Amino acid sequence: MNDRVKALNSKPAREAADYVLYWSQMNRRADSNHALEFAAGLANQRQLPLLVYEGLTCTYPYANDRMHTFVIEGVPETGRRLEARGIGYHFHLRRTRQDPNDRLYALAARAAAIVTDDYPTFIARRHNASVPAKVDVPYYAVDSSCIVPMSQFAKREYAAYTIRPKIQKLVARYLKPVETVKVKRAFRLTLDQQATPVAAGTVAALVASCDIDHSVKPSLSFTGGRLAAEKTLTEFIERRLRRYTRDKNEPSAHATSDLSPYLHFGQISSLEAALAATAQADETKVMADVFLEELIVRRELAFNFASYVDDPESMANVPDWARKTMAEHATDKRDAVYSQEQFENAATHDPLWNAMQKELLLRGKIHGYYRMYWGKKIIEWSATHEEALKTMIYLHDRYALDGRDPNTYTNILWCFGMHDRPWQSRPIFGMLRYMSFDGMKRKTNTEAYLKEIEFLERTGKDPFRIA
Ligand SMILES: Cc1cc2nc3c(=O)[nH]c(=O)nc-3n(C[C@H](O)[C@H](O)[C@H](O)COP(=O)(O)OP(=O)(O)OC[C@H]3O[C@@H](n4cnc5c(N)ncnc54)[C@H](O)[C@@H]3O)c2cc1C
């Protein structure tokens, strides 16, 4: 067993099986995928073909047009690439609650073993806790999200400064392309179950046919799928990486990668992004270190956090000093208090904050630097710290294409002191780090950003759209 693989039950493999099944829950890609290659190796060992199952249901919390569109747009290319490798692909869209919720189990009934993604938040976390006991074959969860596997950290790390030296020691061992396993037996079976056919032109109709929240529209800025993910990475490496260190905290400069939606849905791997950035740095002498710090150290700190706690969404995870200081300032007077609905509707007194919220509503993502300000102001303008946490999680779960991710809950809790240090005390925040409107004005081009978001809202068009 390698250091990415966990056996989540101890059932024996089915002897008279037709295939090995890879249930692609989070790493929705045919390339650079350790879980897929592990499954291909298992299939070869047992002289069986490999079948990939990708499902999308209408029942997960906040299922809406935005998330559905992004996922379904990826389906045709995933199918093409797997089929070119002789691997079967079965995509199933469960459109209504009346449709049976048994596709995984039906496919598992003919499988020798199930391989899936090891992922520490949202639905995949719950599936991996409950499904292994309900199937009668081995169930393996493979970490194909992180460059240094989560298993390499024996405990929950305190902050970036504690995980960084460990990552630096190990990263060379793992910063290598994933080896492709050639399948020995091509998948030629006919399944009893009907897959949902998807073509580029049918995505909107499929989404419309689902019993989901149609009020959250597809992103104006991001197309889902492997081809869009590859285009976004290429654009970043060729045009933005050289500006990243200088401009990453200037939202209107568009110097960051915009990869987070693709990373979240696993349409590209962080390993591919890191390898591309490293190669570009070697070739052109551009510095990639600041980007790699975010992509590897910060991102993998988030996976470490989520994998070691019982509930990644809970305030109980912040350090004692932060909980104490919030308790001391629980009843401090708030000059403005907004409800979740007012935040959601971008209806505060602060035009800059409202623009950030509109970016979330329209693009499905807020620039990283402004997201810190966005979170800090929700703390300042909510009745309680707990209510602020609930609002931030709700808005991310519902609207962010990169939401529901280890990065989501880790960074939201960062606003409440996690992975941070105490600062000088002040009202409402106590010793939590504070961010001010004047600071944003001084450090960033707020006028350019306000214009950009106003244009996006007025025209419904994003001039910065990459793919
Ligand atoms: C309140 C708040 C909420 C956030 N919610 C999310 C979220 O839901 N999903 C999400 O992916 N990120 C979240 N972040 C972290 C960060 O803002 C985004 O990862 C980043 O803005 C994504 O844009 P990018 O891909 O252009 O980033 P780039 O700057 O190009 O970075 C490349 C990649 O590195 C990773 N990364 C960058 N910054 C961080 C960070 N601070 N912590 C961990 N990983 C990082 C991401 O995977 C990102 O895609 C949040 C930050 C805050 C303050």
The ligand as a Gaussian input file, in Angstrom:
#p B3LYP/6-31G(d) Opt

LIG

0 1
 C      -12.384000      34.418000       4.064000
 C      -11.631000      33.613000       3.029000
 C      -12.267000      32.577000       2.369000
 C      -11.579000      31.806000       1.438000
 N      -12.245000      30.785000       0.804000
 C      -11.589000      30.010000      -0.099000
 C      -12.280000      28.966000      -0.764000
 O      -13.484000      28.772000      -0.570000
 N      -11.583000      28.177000      -1.630000
 C      -10.264000      28.405000      -1.892000
 O       -9.674000      27.674000      -2.696000
 N       -9.592000      29.396000      -1.273000
 C      -10.210000      30.206000      -0.394000
 N       -9.527000      31.226000       0.227000
 C       -8.070000      31.359000      -0.005000
 C       -7.700000      32.247000      -1.207000
 O       -8.385000      33.449000      -1.126000
 C       -7.992000      31.552000      -2.536000
 O       -7.392000      30.273000      -2.560000
 C       -7.459000      32.331000      -3.744000
 O       -8.005000      33.617000      -3.730000
 C       -7.836000      31.616000      -5.023000
 O       -7.515000      32.401000      -6.141000
 P       -6.376000      31.956000      -7.145000
 O       -6.596000      30.560000      -7.576000
 O       -6.282000      33.022000      -8.185000
 O       -5.125000      32.002000      -6.152000
 P       -3.570000      32.036000      -6.407000
 O       -3.034000      33.192000      -5.638000
 O       -3.224000      31.940000      -7.819000
 O       -3.056000      30.746000      -5.619000
 C       -2.967000      29.473000      -6.247000
 C       -3.654000      28.453000      -5.389000
 O       -3.037000      28.401000      -4.102000
 C       -4.020000      28.127000      -3.121000
 N       -4.120000      29.249000      -2.178000
 C       -3.960000      30.568000      -2.418000
 N       -4.145000      31.276000      -1.274000
 C       -4.407000      30.381000      -0.310000
 C       -4.676000      30.467000       1.081000
 N       -4.708000      31.639000       1.735000
 N       -4.915000      29.338000       1.760000
 C       -4.895000      28.142000       1.153000
 N       -4.639000      27.992000      -0.163000
 C       -4.400000      29.089000      -0.878000
 C       -5.350000      27.971000      -3.845000
 O       -5.554000      26.606000      -4.105000
 C       -5.111000      28.764000      -5.110000
 O       -5.943000      28.379000      -6.174000
 C      -10.217000      32.049000       1.151000
 C       -9.583000      33.119000       1.812000
 C      -10.273000      33.893000       2.739000
 C       -9.557000      35.005000       3.433000

